[in-house]
Amino acid sequence: LESYFNAEYRRIFFGLFFALHTRDLIVTIYFTNMMSTNKLLQCLVLAVIFVTHSSAAEFDDFKNKKYMCRPHSCPGNKQSVPKVPKDKTKPWFKSTGCNDMGGGGLSFMSMDDGPSGQEPHAVCCNEWHACYQICGTTKAMCDEIFGKCAENVCSNGPPALEEQCKKTTSLSTLMVQMNTDCRPHEEAQMNACQCVSAKGASKKREEYLRTFYEQYSPETAEEKVPGLVEKVSSSTPKLSSLMRKLVSKFPKSIVLQKSKKKSMEDFINMEYKQAGKKPGKDDITLDEEDSDAEDLGTEEL
């Protein structure tokens, strides 16, 4: 490498290698603004070769068996039950849209020309994010449901647009399938669940379900909740299955927020200013999009 690249290109190559290896490829946005096209492609090819070689065992493992992530669990005789949000008047679940579904480095692949939330399968993406945040779900369950949802969106849409729809949704589906990182789901479950004594678990599940109905369908709460409680209060997985259906029925329980890309955009803008470089005519003028991004951060579905 020393004989091929100068010091700057060596630094960028190892940055790309680190980004690939740690699955944080979104930083390639930064590199595309700092390098010429030819050198960038050369660095990318070499970095991919290095990472592919170093991660061969992981990909072989992915191909040979279904990747399983641990569900939320509690010590001793305690049971895992959902937590009512501290501010229950705000949307209970958050989504960063279809452009932030791969986890870490895979998210860079999902960038498209349109704004997040306008994709044909946007509702599937939002419900996938929410699924991760429903106590009692598993990563495999949420990922599988997303794939079926995206497929149904295209098959049930206008026949003339089905092929284009499949092309748009296929990348998100591939990213979800290829992502073996359990941490996003585990962290979401840690925030969504709490451990309580077995004696008080049923009461906590009933409280959660009743509070949700009071927030999103108060006119039907007294009619619906008692019957549903009888069916799901004995088990958090049963309640989670019901909650997935309720989230789909009441989309206002999900709020669309900005993804981690916004912080990277701010970083790129700072680099431009410090370097005294002005974006070219083909570059994205990030400052001009700040107002739209701010609106996106507060828009409810």
N, C-alpha and C positions, 0 to 999 in steps of 0.2 A: 504493500500500500504506500509506503514512504516514497518509492520510486515513481509511483503513478499519480498520486495526488499531492498537492501542496498542503501546508498545514491547515488551511481553512477547509479544504475538501475532506481531509482526514477527520477533522472535528465533526463535520456534517455527516460523514459516512457512519461514524460510530454513534452519533446521535440517532440516526435512522435505525441502525442495528439495535440500539437499546430500546427505541420506540416499538419496533416490531416484536422484540423478544418479550417486552413487558405488556404488550397488547395496548399500547397507547398511541396508535398511529395517527391520531388526529393532529399531532405536532407536524405532520408532513405539510400541513397548510403553511406553516411557518417556513419550512425549507423550500417550498415552491416559490416563495417570494424572495429568497436569498440566493438562488443558484440559477445558472443558465440551464436550459432544457437538456442539453446533451449530458452535462455533468450530473444533473439530477437523475436522469435515467440510468446512468452508469452506477451511481451510488445505490439506487434502489435495487437494481439487478443483483449487485454484489451482496447487499444487505439481506435480500430475500434468500439468496443461496445459502448464506451463513445461517440464517434463522431456520430455514427449512431443514438443514442438516442437523442443527442442534435440537430441533423439536420433533424429529422423526418418530421418536418413541411415543410422544403424546398423540400424534396424528394416527399412528397405528392403533393405539389404544382406543381412539375415538371410532375408528372404522370397525373394530372387532367387537365392541360391546356398547350398549346404551349407557351413556354417562349418567350416573345417578348422584343427586345431591341430597344431603341430609335434611329431613323436615325439622321444623322447630320442635324441641323437646325440653322437658323440665326434669329436675333432679328429684329423686325419691318418689313419693306418692302424689306429688303435685301434678296438675294438669295445665296444659297450654290452652289459654282462652284469648279471644280478641280484646283489645283495648279500645275504649271509646276515645276519639281524639280529644285533646285538651280544649280546642276550640271547635266544638261540634257544629257551629253555624257555618263554617267554611267548608268547601268541598273536602271530602274525606280522603280522596285519592288524587295522586299527581301523575301527570304524563308529560314526557318530553318528546312525544311524537314518534314518527317512523324513522326520523333521522338519528335516533339515539337508542338503537335496540341491540347492537352487537356486543356492547360491553367493551370498554377500552378501545383497542386498536381497530376492531371490526367496525366501529361506528363510522369511520371515515368513508367506508364503502357506500354508505347509504345516502350520501349527499346527492341531491337532485336539483333540477332547475326551479322547481316550484317551492313555495313556502310550506313549512311543516304544518299539517292539518288539512291540506288540500288534496292529499293522495286518495285514490279510490278506496284504499283499505285503512284509512286513518282511524276509523272506529275500532278496527281490530288492534291497531297499535296501542290505542289508548286503553282498551280493555286488557291488553297484555300487561301494560305497566301496572294497572290496577290489580290484576290477578296476583302479581308478585307481592302486593301490599295487603292482601287479604289473608289474615291469620289462618293457617291450616292448609294452605295450598302447597303444592310441590312444584319445583321448577319444570319437571317433565310434563306435568299436567298443563301448566300455563303455556308452555311452548307448543304442545300438541294442539291445544284449543286455538291458538293463534293461527297455526297452519290451516286448520279447517275453516276458520273464519275468513281468512284471505282467499281461500279457494272458492268459498261460497259467494263472496263479494263479486268475483269475476264471472262465475257461472250464472249468477242471478241478474247480472247487469245486461245492458244492451248487447246483443250478439255481435254487432259490428265493432264493438270496442273490447270484446273479450280478450283477443290476443294482446292488445296493447296493455290491458289491465294485468294480464298474467306477467308480462315483462316487467311492469312496475312493481308488482308484489313479490316476484320471485326472489329479488335480491334481499328484501327484508326477511323472507322465509328462510333463505339460505343462511343469512347471518345468525338467525335465532337457532337454527339447527346445528351450526358449526360452533356456537359459543358454549364451551364447556366450563366456563367460570361460574362457580356456585356463589361467589361472594355477593353479587347484587341481590340475589334472591334471599340469601341468608341474612343479609343486613336489613332488608325490607321486612323479613319475618321477625327479626329481633325488635324492630320498631313497632310492629303491628300486634305482637303477642305479649302476654304476661303469664306468669306462673302463679296459680292459686291452689288452695287446698281442694281436694276432690269434692268435699262437701259443698263448697261454694261455687264450683265450676258452672253448674247448670244455671244458677242465678245470674252469673256474669254474662253467659251467652244470651240469656233472655234480655238482660239490660242492653246489651249491644244491639240486638235485633230491633228491640222496641225503640231505642234512640234513633236508629237509622230511619225507621218508618216515620217517626215523629218529625224528622228533619225533611224528608223527601216525599212523603205521602201521608201527611197528618190526617187527611180526611178518611183514609182507609186503615189507619193504625189499629183502632179498637176492633175492627172486623177481622183483619188479617193476622195480626200478631199472635193471638192465643193459639190458633190452630197450627201455625208454623212453629211455634215454640215447642209444642208437643212432639213435632217431628225431628227437630234438630238440636234441642237443648242438651241432649245426652252426649253429643259428639261434636268436637270442633271441625273435623273433616266434613261432616254433614252440613254444618253451618256455613263452612267455606263454599261448598257447592251451591248452596242457596244464595250466598252473597254474590257469587259470580253472575248469577242470573239477575239479581236485583240491580247490580251495577250496569248491566246491559239495558235493563228496563228504565233505569233512572240515570241517564248519562250526565246530568248536572252534578252528580256526585264526584265527577272527575274534572280537574282543572288542568288546562294545558299550560305548561311552563317552558321557559327557555332551557335548552340543553347546555351541556358543558362547553359546547362550541363557542358560546358567547364569550366566555372567559378567554378562550384562545384568540378570538377576534380582537379583543381588547389588547391582548399581548402583542399581536401583529401590528396593530395601530401604534402601540408604544414603540415598537422596533422601528417602524417607519419614521416616526418623529425623531427618535434619537439618532438615526442614521442620516436624517435629512433627506430621505428618499420619498418621492411622491409616487403613488400608485400610477401605473401606466393606464392607457386607455382600455386595456383588456382586463385589468385587475378589478376586483370587487372593491368598491369604495365603502368601507365598513362603517365609517361615521354616518354616511347617508342612510344606513339601514338601522341605526340605533333606535329611532323612534318606532319603527315597525316592530323591532324586537321587544321593546318595552311593552307595546300593546299586547304582544303575544303572551307575555309573562302573566297577564292578569285576565286573559280571556277564558271564560268558562265554556265548556263544550255544550 
